[in-house]
C-alpha cells in the first residue's frame, strides 16, 4: 500500500524517484503517511497534516459514538483515548501500544485472532475495556477523533505510529473547524465540479456531517452545469475552468486506489458503464488504471524483480499507435522511479 501511495505522487511529479520520496517520509519528514479520509491511508505534506486528519475526524468520531453506545462512560472513554495519544510520543507498534496503554490504565491484554487483512488469523493484542475487548488498531481509530498522529518507520514487518507533534518538524496544529473548512476547499480545488454527496463519499462523513461542513464554504462556491449535471466549484476557480483546455494526449499509469479514481460518488467522468466493473471491483477494490486524457482506457499490473520490471497493460479496446507509444514511455518512467533499468512492457 505504501508503494501505491508513492506511485500516485510519481504519476503527478515528473522525474521524482522512489528514493526521494522515501527520504521525504523517513529522513526529512516533509511527507507523512496517515489515516484520514474514510479512515484510509494517505501520503500528505507534513505541514498540512492537521488539515486532512482533523478535517476528516468526524469519521473517527463515529467510532467514539459506537463505544459510548455500548454503555461506556464518556469520562472513561476519553481517558483511554488520552492514554493512547500519550503513548504515541515516539514511534510504537500496535502490539507495544496495546501493552503500554494497558499498563498505564490497569487493563488486561488478550491475544486473539484479528490481524490486518481479510481472513487474517494472526493473533494480535486486544485490550479489555469493561465489557468490550478492543484490538490495538481500533485504539488508533479512536485516537484519530481527538489527536493527530502518523506512521513512523517500520520495525521489521510491523508498522509504527507516532504523534505528529513528536514527529513532524515545526509542527503547527489547527482547530477542527478550521481544518474542515480548508479540507473542503482542497477537495473542491482538486475534484470540482462536485456535489455534497461526492464530498461525503470522499471524506467518509455522513450526509448530515458533509452538509454541515459544506455550508462552511458556501459563500466561496458557485453552481455550474456540466452537461446536465448540477454541481459546484469554487468561485475563484471558475474563470480558469471556463477557459481550460487539454494539451494532449496525456497518458498516465495510476496505481490501485489512486485518489483521482475516488473523488466522486459517480465515476461517469472517468469510465463508461461497460468497463466500470473492471476498475471498481467487488469488496471495494480499485484497480490500477491506464489513464488517457483523464479517461480510463484500460487496467495494468506490474512485477518487480531486482533490476527487472515487467508491466502488462490491458486496454479496454485497441489503442492508437501514439497512445501505445506513450504508454510504453510511461512504463519506462515507472522503471526509473523504482530503480529498474530493465523494463519490459506487454500491451495485451
matplotlib code that plots the C-alpha trace (Angstrom):
import matplotlib.pyplot as plt

x = [0.0, 2.9, 4.4, 1.0, 0.7, 4.2, 3.4, 0.5, 3.0, 5.2, 2.2, 1.9, 5.5, 7.7, 11.2, 10.8, 12.5, 11.3, 14.4, 13.5, 10.0, 11.3, 13.8, 11.0, 9.0, 11.5, 14.5, 13.3, 9.8, 8.4, 5.8, 3.7, 1.7, -1.6, -5.1, -7.5, -10.3, -12.5, -10.0, -7.7, -4.0, -2.8, 0.6, 0.5, 2.6, 3.6, 3.0, -0.6, -1.3, -3.6, -5.9, -6.5, -6.6, -8.6, -10.7, -11.9, -12.0, -15.8, -15.4, -13.4, -15.9, -18.4, -16.3, -16.4, -20.2, -20.3, -18.3, -20.4, -23.5, -22.2, -22.7, -19.1, -19.0, -17.7, -15.0, -13.7, -13.5, -11.8, -9.2, -8.5, -8.1, -5.8, -3.7, -3.3, -2.2, 0.2, 1.7, 2.4, 5.2, 7.6, 7.2, 5.5, 4.0, 0.3, 1.3, 3.5, 0.9, -1.7, 0.7, 1.7, -1.8, -3.0, -0.2, -0.9, -4.7, -4.6, -6.3, -5.6, -4.3, -5.5, -4.0, -6.6, -7.0, -7.6, -4.6, -4.8, -6.4, -9.4, -9.3, -6.1, -5.9, -2.7, -3.0, -2.8, -3.2, -6.7, -7.4, -10.0, -12.1, -15.0, -17.4, -15.6, -12.4, -10.8, -8.0, -4.9, -5.7, -9.2, -7.5, -5.7, -9.0, -10.5, -7.5, -8.0, -11.1, -9.0, -5.4, -3.1, -0.7, 1.0, 3.1, 6.7, 9.4, 8.6, 10.2, 10.8, 7.4, 5.5, 4.2, 4.7, 2.7, 3.7, 2.0, 2.5, 3.9, 6.6, 7.5, 6.8, 9.4, 8.0, 4.6, 1.6, -1.9, -5.2, -8.8, -11.2, -13.5, -10.6, -9.4, -12.9, -13.3, -9.8, -10.3, -13.5, -11.6, -8.8, -11.4, -13.2, -9.9, -8.9, -12.2, -14.6, -17.2, -18.6, -21.6, -22.2, -22.7, -19.3, -17.7, -19.4, -18.1, -14.6, -14.3, -16.2, -18.6, -22.3, -24.6, -25.5, -21.9, -21.0, -23.8, -22.8, -19.1, -20.2, -22.2, -18.9, -17.7, -20.8, -20.0, -17.0, -18.9, -20.8, -23.2, -22.3, -23.9, -21.8, -23.7, -26.9, -25.3, -25.6, -22.5, -20.4, -17.0, -15.0, -15.8, -12.1, -11.6, -14.4, -12.6, -9.7, -12.0, -14.1, -11.0, -9.2, -8.4, -6.4, -3.0, -2.9, -2.7, -1.8, -1.1, -0.6, -0.4, -2.3, -1.8, -4.6, -6.8, -5.4, -7.2, -8.2, -10.4, -12.1, -13.1, -16.8, -19.8, -20.4, -17.4, -19.0, -16.5, -13.8, -15.2, -18.3, -20.7, -19.4, -15.9, -16.8, -16.5, -13.0, -11.8, -14.3, -14.3, -16.1, -15.1, -14.2, -11.1, -10.0, -7.7, -4.6, -5.7, -4.3, -5.5, -5.7, -6.7, -8.5, -10.4, -9.8, -8.6, -7.5, -6.0, -2.5, -0.2, 3.5, 6.0, 9.4, 12.3, 15.6, 16.6, 13.8, 10.3, 7.5, 4.5, 1.4, -1.2, -4.7, -6.6, -10.4, -10.1, -7.4, -5.0, -3.9, -0.2, 0.6, -1.1, 0.6, 3.9, 3.2, 2.0, 5.4, 7.2, 5.2, 6.2, 9.8, 9.4, 8.0, 11.1, 13.3, 11.1, 11.6, 15.2, 14.9, 16.9, 15.4, 11.8, 9.6, 6.1, 3.3, 0.2, -2.4]
y = [0.0, 2.4, 1.9, 2.6, 5.9, 6.8, 5.8, 8.2, 11.0, 9.8, 9.9, 13.6, 14.8, 14.1, 12.9, 12.1, 8.9, 6.4, 7.1, 10.8, 10.1, 7.6, 10.2, 12.8, 10.3, 9.0, 11.3, 14.8, 14.1, 16.6, 13.9, 11.9, 8.7, 8.9, 7.7, 10.5, 10.5, 7.4, 6.3, 5.1, 5.8, 8.8, 10.3, 14.0, 17.1, 17.1, 20.8, 20.2, 17.0, 18.6, 19.8, 16.3, 14.5, 16.9, 17.9, 14.2, 13.4, 13.2, 9.7, 8.7, 10.3, 7.7, 5.1, 7.1, 7.2, 3.4, 2.7, 5.2, 3.4, 0.2, 1.9, 3.1, 6.3, 9.2, 10.1, 6.5, 6.6, 10.0, 8.7, 5.7, 7.9, 10.3, 7.3, 6.2, 9.6, 9.9, 6.5, 7.8, 10.2, 8.1, 5.5, 2.4, -0.7, -1.6, -4.5, -2.4, 0.3, -2.1, -3.2, 0.4, 1.6, -1.4, -0.9, 2.8, 2.2, -1.0, -3.1, -6.6, -7.6, -10.6, -12.1, -13.3, -13.6, -10.4, -9.3, -6.8, -8.1, -10.2, -13.6, -12.9, -15.3, -13.9, -13.3, -9.7, -7.9, -6.8, -4.6, -5.5, -2.3, -3.0, -5.3, -4.6, -6.0, -3.6, -4.5, -2.3, -0.9, 0.2, 2.2, 4.2, 4.9, 6.2, 8.4, 9.9, 11.6, 13.7, 14.0, 13.9, 11.1, 9.5, 6.4, 6.1, 3.9, 0.2, -2.2, -5.3, -6.2, -4.1, -0.6, 2.1, 5.1, 8.4, 11.6, 14.4, 16.9, 14.4, 13.6, 16.5, 19.3, 22.7, 21.2, 23.5, 22.4, 23.9, 23.6, 21.1, 23.8, 25.4, 22.1, 21.2, 24.4, 24.1, 20.4, 21.3, 24.0, 21.5, 18.9, 21.3, 22.6, 19.0, 17.4, 20.2, 20.3, 18.2, 17.7, 17.3, 13.6, 13.4, 15.2, 12.8, 9.7, 11.1, 12.0, 9.1, 11.6, 11.0, 13.0, 15.3, 16.0, 16.6, 19.1, 21.0, 21.2, 22.1, 25.1, 26.5, 27.3, 28.1, 31.8, 30.9, 28.5, 28.8, 26.3, 25.0, 22.8, 20.0, 18.5, 18.5, 17.5, 20.2, 20.6, 23.2, 24.7, 27.3, 30.8, 31.7, 28.5, 29.2, 31.6, 29.2, 26.2, 28.1, 28.7, 25.3, 23.0, 19.8, 19.8, 16.1, 13.4, 12.8, 9.2, 8.1, 4.8, 5.3, 2.7, 1.0, 3.2, 6.3, 9.4, 10.5, 7.4, 8.1, 11.7, 11.3, 9.2, 8.5, 7.6, 8.5, 11.3, 8.6, 5.4, 4.1, 1.6, -1.4, -1.2, 0.0, -3.3, -3.8, -0.9, -0.7, -4.3, -6.3, -5.7, -2.1, -2.9, -0.3, -1.5, 0.3, 2.3, 3.3, 6.9, 8.7, 12.3, 11.8, 8.8, 5.2, 3.3, 0.1, -1.6, -2.7, -4.6, -4.8, -7.2, -6.1, -8.5, -6.8, -4.7, -6.0, -4.6, -6.2, -4.1, -5.5, -3.1, -4.4, -1.8, -1.9, -1.6, -1.2, 1.7, 4.1, 3.8, 7.1, 6.2, 2.8, 4.5, 7.0, 4.1, 2.3, 5.6, 5.8, 2.3, 3.2, 6.2, 3.9, 1.7, 4.8, 5.6, 2.2, 1.9, -0.7, -0.2, -3.3, -2.6, -4.9, -3.8, -6.0, -4.5, -7.3]
z = [0.0, 0.7, -2.7, -4.3, -2.5, -3.6, -7.2, -7.0, -6.4, -9.2, -11.6, -10.9, -10.3, -13.3, -12.6, -9.0, -7.7, -5.1, -3.0, -3.0, -1.6, 1.0, 2.2, 2.4, 4.5, 7.0, 7.0, 6.1, 7.4, 4.9, 3.9, 6.3, 6.0, 8.0, 8.3, 7.3, 4.7, 5.0, 7.7, 5.0, 4.5, 2.5, 2.0, 2.7, 3.1, 6.8, 7.3, 6.1, 8.1, 10.6, 7.7, 6.5, 9.8, 11.8, 8.8, 8.4, 12.1, 12.1, 10.6, 13.6, 16.0, 14.7, 16.4, 19.6, 19.5, 18.8, 22.0, 24.0, 22.7, 24.4, 27.7, 28.3, 30.4, 28.4, 31.0, 30.9, 27.1, 26.9, 29.5, 27.2, 24.2, 26.1, 27.2, 23.6, 22.5, 25.3, 24.3, 20.8, 21.9, 20.0, 17.1, 18.5, 17.0, 17.6, 19.8, 22.0, 22.1, 23.5, 26.2, 27.1, 27.3, 29.3, 31.8, 32.2, 32.6, 34.6, 31.8, 30.7, 27.3, 25.4, 22.3, 19.8, 16.0, 14.2, 12.2, 9.4, 6.2, 5.2, 6.8, 8.7, 11.7, 13.1, 16.9, 17.9, 21.2, 22.3, 25.3, 27.9, 28.2, 30.5, 28.7, 25.4, 24.0, 21.6, 19.1, 19.0, 15.6, 16.9, 19.7, 16.9, 15.2, 18.4, 18.9, 15.5, 16.8, 19.2, 18.1, 15.1, 14.5, 11.6, 10.7, 11.8, 10.3, 10.3, 12.8, 10.7, 9.3, 11.8, 11.2, 13.9, 14.7, 16.4, 17.5, 14.9, 17.4, 18.3, 14.7, 12.3, 12.2, 13.2, 13.9, 13.7, 14.7, 13.8, 15.1, 13.7, 12.4, 10.5, 9.2, 7.9, 6.0, 4.5, 3.7, 1.8, -0.2, -1.0, -2.1, -4.5, -5.9, -6.8, -7.6, -8.6, -10.1, -7.3, -5.0, -1.3, -1.9, -3.6, -0.7, 1.8, -0.1, -0.4, 3.3, 4.7, 6.5, 7.0, 4.7, 7.6, 8.6, 5.0, 4.6, 7.7, 6.6, 3.1, 4.5, 6.0, 2.5, 0.5, 0.3, -1.8, -4.2, -7.4, -9.1, -12.5, -15.1, -16.5, -19.5, -17.5, -14.2, -11.5, -9.4, -7.6, -7.9, -6.0, -7.2, -7.7, -9.9, -12.3, -14.7, -15.1, -15.5, -18.1, -20.3, -19.6, -22.5, -22.7, -24.3, -25.2, -25.4, -21.8, -20.7, -17.1, -15.2, -12.0, -9.2, -7.4, -5.1, -6.7, -5.4, -8.9, -9.1, -5.7, -5.9, -6.8, -6.0, -9.7, -11.9, -15.2, -15.6, -15.8, -17.2, -19.0, -17.6, -19.7, -18.3, -14.8, -13.1, -14.4, -12.4, -9.4, -8.4, -5.6, -1.9, -2.7, -4.7, -7.2, -10.0, -11.4, -14.4, -17.8, -18.0, -21.3, -21.3, -18.0, -19.1, -18.0, -21.1, -19.5, -16.5, -15.8, -13.4, -12.7, -11.2, -10.0, -9.6, -8.5, -11.5, -13.8, -14.1, -16.1, -16.9, -18.5, -19.9, -20.8, -22.8, -22.9, -26.7, -29.3, -28.7, -31.4, -32.1, -30.5, -27.2, -27.2, -27.6, -24.8, -22.5, -23.1, -22.3, -19.1, -18.1, -18.8, -16.5, -13.8, -14.1, -13.5, -10.5, -8.8, -9.9, -12.7, -15.9, -17.5, -18.3, -20.4, -21.5, -22.7, -24.2, -24.5]

ax = plt.figure().add_subplot(projection="3d")
ax.plot(x, y, z, "-o")
ax.set_aspect("equal")
plt.show()
